[in-house]
Amino acid sequence: DRQAAGAEFRYFDGTRSVVSVVDYDFALGTLNTASIFGNWYFDGGTALSASADYRRSPFPLLENALVGQSGASLDELLRAFSEDELRDIAVDRTAETLNYSLGLSRPLGERWQVNADITFTQLAEGPGSAGVLALPDSGRGYYAYASLVGSSLFREGDVSILGLQFSDTELTHVSTLYLDTRHPVGQRLRINPRLAVSLREIAADDSRETFVTPSLRLLYRIGERYELEFEGGGDLGQRSGEGNADTRAYYLYAGYRADFR
């Protein structure tokens, strides 16, 4: 059920790079993806990046017509709809998303680096059809992020990140301050304490939520291929306004990674 054509363009030189991709589905008559991403590097280590991305999500396939339907297969839906109608329904179930971003990275001396980027995003309205309600337009939202990164501040190989993030959408306004530090202990062990503090304003009822999220992660390497990971943390929240309540959540995680390269 996929009849499509696409193209990819790449350009590189000593200071600039551009990558662009486009994909069009002839069977469904829809543009699936159109994106372009570029980097520009300057003397002194400064780097600029920019991107524009249009895509349909989930990826357009005829099987998307099954979303929200009681039928378990396309054969069952063909008893009620024609093939052309199923193609239209499948396109209706694939929402259009738009994303634009601009980023900057610049070193400050030998041990510091500043990063910043801003992203604008929008989920377009999805039409209703075949008994499935329309998906409303999400409105435009933006996400802004800035961080200061220090390396080898206390001992060789450590990394400390102080970050600030803002997001503004039709539903919520969120501000987050976080600290992420990574410290090597010997050749095999890394300790990674993290702390995030978030303030969330909810437009629906004008309430506010404050979250404090501490965590500690341990990474232990065994040989050249294996790594053990242990993490524990919590999510401590307080909500003011309508539905005033406190929340507490804690977690423990353990896992391993194997590298077979």
C-alpha positions as CSV (number, residue, x, y, z in Angstrom):
1,D,0.0,0.0,0.0
2,R,3.0,2.3,-0.3
3,Q,3.8,3.9,-3.7
4,A,6.1,6.8,-3.0
5,A,9.1,8.7,-4.3
6,G,11.7,10.6,-2.3
7,A,14.9,12.6,-2.7
8,E,17.8,13.5,-0.4
9,F,20.2,16.4,-0.9
10,R,23.5,16.8,1.0
11,Y,26.0,19.6,0.8
12,F,29.3,19.8,2.8
13,D,32.3,22.1,2.8
14,G,34.8,23.1,5.4
15,T,32.4,25.3,7.4
16,R,28.9,24.5,6.3
17,S,26.6,21.6,5.8
18,V,23.0,21.2,4.6
19,V,20.9,18.1,4.5
20,S,17.4,18.0,3.0
21,V,14.9,15.2,2.6
22,V,11.5,15.0,0.8
23,D,9.1,12.1,0.5
24,Y,5.8,12.0,-1.4
25,D,3.2,9.2,-1.5
26,F,1.5,8.9,-4.9
27,A,-1.1,6.3,-3.8
28,L,-2.4,8.5,-0.9
29,G,-1.7,11.8,-2.8
30,T,0.1,13.4,0.2
31,L,3.4,14.9,1.0
32,N,4.8,12.8,3.9
33,T,8.1,14.6,4.8
34,A,9.9,17.8,3.8
35,S,12.8,18.8,5.9
36,I,16.0,20.8,5.8
37,F,18.8,21.0,8.4
38,G,21.9,23.1,8.3
39,N,25.1,23.9,10.3
40,W,27.5,26.8,10.0
41,Y,30.8,26.7,11.8
42,F,32.9,29.9,12.5
43,D,36.4,30.6,13.7
44,G,36.8,30.3,17.4
45,G,34.4,27.3,17.7
46,T,31.1,29.1,17.4
47,A,28.4,27.0,15.6
48,L,25.0,27.9,14.3
49,S,22.3,25.4,13.4
50,A,18.8,25.8,11.8
51,S,16.1,23.4,10.7
52,A,12.6,23.4,9.2
53,D,10.6,20.2,9.3
54,Y,7.2,19.2,7.9
55,R,5.9,15.7,8.3
56,R,2.8,13.6,8.8
57,S,2.5,11.5,12.0
58,P,2.0,8.6,12.1
59,F,3.7,7.9,8.8
60,P,1.0,7.7,6.1
61,L,0.0,4.1,5.3
62,L,-3.3,2.7,4.2
63,E,-3.4,0.8,7.5
64,N,-3.9,4.1,9.3
65,A,-7.6,3.9,8.2
66,L,-8.0,1.3,10.9
67,V,-7.5,3.9,13.7
68,G,-10.7,4.4,15.6
69,Q,-12.5,1.7,13.7
70,S,-14.1,-1.5,15.0
71,G,-12.9,-3.5,12.0
72,A,-9.7,-5.5,12.6
73,S,-8.5,-5.5,9.0
74,L,-8.7,-3.5,5.8
75,D,-10.7,-6.3,4.2
76,E,-13.5,-5.7,6.8
77,L,-13.4,-1.9,6.1
78,L,-13.7,-2.6,2.4
79,R,-17.2,-3.9,3.0
80,A,-18.3,-0.4,4.1
81,F,-15.9,1.9,2.1
82,S,-14.3,2.0,-1.3
83,E,-10.5,1.9,-1.8
84,D,-10.5,5.6,-2.6
85,E,-12.5,6.4,0.5
86,L,-10.1,4.3,2.6
87,R,-7.1,6.3,1.2
88,D,-8.9,9.6,2.2
89,I,-9.6,8.2,5.7
90,A,-6.0,7.1,6.1
91,V,-4.8,10.6,5.3
92,D,-7.2,12.1,7.8
93,R,-5.7,9.9,10.5
94,T,-2.1,11.3,9.9
95,A,-1.7,14.7,11.5
96,E,0.5,17.4,10.0
97,T,3.3,18.7,12.2
98,L,5.5,21.7,11.7
99,N,8.8,22.4,13.5
100,Y,11.3,25.2,13.1
101,S,14.4,25.6,15.2
102,L,17.5,27.8,15.6
103,G,20.5,26.9,17.8
104,L,23.8,28.5,18.9
105,S,26.9,26.9,20.5
106,R,30.0,28.9,21.6
107,P,33.0,27.9,23.7
108,L,34.0,30.3,26.6
109,G,37.6,29.6,27.2
110,E,39.0,26.1,27.6
111,R,36.5,24.6,30.0
112,W,33.2,26.3,29.4
113,Q,30.7,26.3,26.6
114,V,27.3,28.0,26.2
115,N,24.4,26.4,24.2
116,A,21.1,27.9,23.3
117,D,18.3,27.0,21.0
118,I,14.6,27.8,20.3
119,T,12.0,25.7,18.6
120,F,8.6,26.6,17.3
121,T,6.1,23.8,16.7
122,Q,2.5,23.3,15.6
123,L,0.2,20.3,15.2
124,A,-2.3,21.2,12.5
125,E,-6.0,20.3,12.7
126,G,-6.8,16.8,11.6
127,P,-10.2,16.4,9.9
128,G,-12.8,14.1,11.3
129,S,-14.2,11.2,9.1
130,A,-15.6,7.7,9.3
131,G,-17.0,8.3,12.8
132,V,-13.7,9.6,14.2
133,L,-13.7,13.1,15.7
134,A,-11.5,15.8,14.3
135,L,-8.1,16.4,15.9
136,P,-8.0,20.1,17.0
137,D,-5.2,22.4,16.0
138,S,-2.7,22.5,18.9
139,G,-1.9,26.1,18.3
140,R,1.7,27.4,18.1
141,G,4.1,26.5,20.8
142,Y,7.7,27.3,21.5
143,Y,10.5,25.7,23.5
144,A,13.6,27.7,24.5
145,Y,16.7,26.2,26.1
146,A,20.0,27.5,27.3
147,S,22.8,25.7,29.2
148,L,26.3,26.4,30.5
149,V,28.6,23.4,30.3
150,G,31.8,23.1,32.3
151,S,34.3,20.3,31.8
152,S,37.1,19.1,34.1
153,L,36.2,21.7,36.8
154,F,36.9,19.5,39.8
155,R,38.8,16.6,38.3
156,E,39.9,15.5,34.9
157,G,36.9,14.1,32.9
158,D,34.0,15.6,34.9
159,V,31.1,17.4,33.3
160,S,28.7,19.9,34.9
161,I,25.6,21.3,33.2
162,L,23.5,24.2,34.4
163,G,20.4,24.5,32.2
164,L,17.2,26.6,31.9
165,Q,14.3,25.6,29.8
166,F,11.0,27.3,28.9
167,S,8.0,26.0,27.0
168,D,4.8,27.9,26.1
169,T,1.8,26.1,24.5
170,E,-1.9,26.5,24.4
171,L,-2.2,24.2,27.4
172,T,0.7,24.8,29.7
173,H,3.6,27.2,30.5
174,V,6.6,25.4,32.0
175,S,9.9,26.8,33.4
176,T,12.6,24.3,34.4
177,L,16.0,24.8,36.1
178,Y,18.2,21.8,36.2
179,L,21.7,20.8,37.3
180,D,23.4,17.7,35.9
181,T,26.9,16.6,37.0
182,R,28.9,13.6,36.0
183,H,32.0,12.6,37.9
184,P,34.4,9.7,37.1
185,V,35.7,7.7,40.0
186,G,38.6,5.6,38.9
187,Q,38.6,4.0,35.4
188,R,35.2,2.2,35.7
189,L,32.7,4.1,37.8
190,R,30.8,7.3,37.0
191,I,28.5,9.1,39.4
192,N,25.8,11.3,38.0
193,P,23.7,13.3,40.5
194,R,20.9,15.4,38.9
195,L,18.3,17.9,40.1
196,A,15.5,19.6,38.3
197,V,13.0,22.2,39.6
198,S,9.9,22.9,37.4
199,L,7.1,25.4,37.6
200,R,4.1,24.5,35.4
201,E,1.1,26.9,34.8
202,I,-2.0,25.1,33.5
203,A,-4.2,27.3,31.3
204,A,-7.4,25.2,31.7
205,D,-7.9,26.0,35.4
206,D,-5.2,28.7,36.2
207,S,-3.5,26.3,38.6
208,R,0.2,26.0,39.3
209,E,2.3,22.9,39.8
210,T,5.8,22.9,41.3
211,F,8.0,19.8,40.9
212,V,11.4,19.0,42.5
213,T,13.0,16.0,40.8
214,P,16.3,14.7,42.4
215,S,18.0,11.6,41.1
216,L,21.3,9.7,41.4
217,R,22.7,7.5,38.6
218,L,25.7,5.1,38.9
219,L,27.4,3.7,35.8
220,Y,29.9,0.9,36.2
221,R,31.9,-0.5,33.2
222,I,32.8,-4.1,33.0
223,G,35.5,-4.8,30.5
224,E,35.2,-3.2,27.0
225,R,31.6,-4.2,26.2
226,Y,29.4,-4.2,29.2
227,E,28.1,-1.4,31.5
228,L,25.8,-1.7,34.6
229,E,23.5,1.2,35.4
230,F,21.7,1.9,38.7
231,E,19.4,4.9,39.3
232,G,17.1,6.1,42.0
233,G,15.1,9.3,42.3
234,G,11.9,11.0,43.2
235,D,9.3,13.4,41.9
236,L,7.9,15.7,44.6
237,G,5.1,17.9,43.4
238,Q,2.7,20.5,44.8
239,R,-0.3,21.9,43.1
240,S,-2.1,25.2,44.0
241,G,-5.4,26.4,42.8
242,E,-8.3,24.2,41.8
243,G,-7.5,20.6,42.8
244,N,-4.9,21.6,45.3
245,A,-2.8,18.5,46.1
246,D,0.7,17.2,46.9
247,T,2.2,14.3,45.0
248,R,5.1,12.0,45.8
249,A,6.6,9.4,43.5
250,Y,9.9,7.4,43.8
251,Y,11.6,5.0,41.6
252,L,14.6,2.6,41.4
253,Y,16.1,1.4,38.1
254,A,18.7,-1.2,37.3
255,G,19.9,-2.3,33.9
256,Y,22.9,-3.2,31.7
257,R,24.2,-2.3,28.3
258,A,26.2,-4.6,25.9
259,D,28.2,-3.2,23.0
260,F,28.8,-5.8,20.3
261,R,30.7,-3.5,17.9
